[in-house]
């Protein structure tokens, strides 16, 4: 999709369809909307869509009146969703060229960027492997501002970069396990890094053995696919301050549960168990172009969790890179094991602040449903930074408790700690486990198990991978101040 911006009257722009936001309770009189508003046919409620053909005085072939809700609650997030819903609606009708008209007051850089993000995200479909040749796509999307806006081109470029990065993440997550093995993630990471001027290195089994990554290797031993720890580095030309942000993402390309095998129902979705790692690669693609003021390094441990003849067993004890011993109570709690070694490695690579993202627990879905990411942290300042970035980007996150009392659930008579803590507080005990390996480094853990995949599509996003939390990670790095 080609994205552009122009300034001037929206009515004069020739396009296949022109999107016009309509606010609830407003008195919109343009584009043939007055009568429809007066009769109540258009209310302006959020994401309500009304398509008009050949309205008088408009160069566009169609005008789509898009409900924007109450003006006092209209944010860049609302505009992103509005643009996405409108694009998906028009795309379904084979509309190729689309424009969005923004009035004064809604033309700041953040709104322009959000509109373009929404359009790009809306054009993504999860049907790559369908053989039908009737796919519909949008050729161009233009944001029209009725006033000249400083930084318009810069905002548009930022929106394109972030939208493309989030879709790159979604493309990876959408790949089935037979097509996206750990080796294929390595290939995708190297290709992305090479294309955007990032350094990329890959630790393979012999190096991990030498480093003592017994927790990661224990998970990998049940699969014929070799494991990999992908490291992607961004270094600014001139770093501001001493911070070095480490992004750690779970990369289980398929999760059967291992010997503690999962139920068959729904197991096909376990291709998404590398969504945390994919989000880190997407964030790095965006950061390479946007150039934050601090060094950022991504660490993606990639494995398959399979019940092969050499698979680890419940009751096995492994030694992590940190030297801690772990009793493997449940082989389906594998994500925390590979993250444990990745967190330790990130610390030893000089990262001063850590954020990990992982489809870690079903327990977080029980607690928060599919609407909020569960956020855990050992550092108040970093927690607030991540929450502020998430709020600005419309990624809903909820801070969860991490008091020392929860350590009582993580006790083993045979090793330093078990990899599960029993029935209660499963998302919290998983985070407590990871905290042991973050040690005293400021750290945030994002449990995205309930938000990384949409079982049902939204008006502005297709069913399937969501790309959470790429936008939050990008904003965190871009706004970093020591």
Secondary structure, DSSP 8 states (H G I E B T S, - for coil): -EEEEEES-GGG---SEEEEEEETT----STT-HHHHHTTS----TT-EEEEES-TT-SSSEEEEEEEE-GGG--HHHHHHHHHHHHHHHHTTT--EEEEEE-TTS-SHHHHHHHHHHHHHHT--S-TT---S------EEEEEESS--TTHHHHHHHHHHHHHHHHHHHHHHHS-TTTS-HHHHHHHHHHHHHHHT-EEEEE-HHHHHHHT-HHHHHHHTTSSS--EEEEEEE--SS--SS-EEEEEEEEEEEE--TTS---STTGGGGGGGGHHHHHHHHHHHHHHHH--SSEEEEEEEEEEE---TT---TT-EEE-TTS-EEE-S-TT--HHHHHHHHHHHHHHTT-SEEEEEE---HHHHHHHTTT-EEEEES-HHHHHHHHHHHHHHT--EEE----GGGGGG---SSSSEES---STTHHHHHHHHHHHHHTTSEEEEEE-TTTSEESS-BTTB-SEE--TTHHHHHHHHHT---
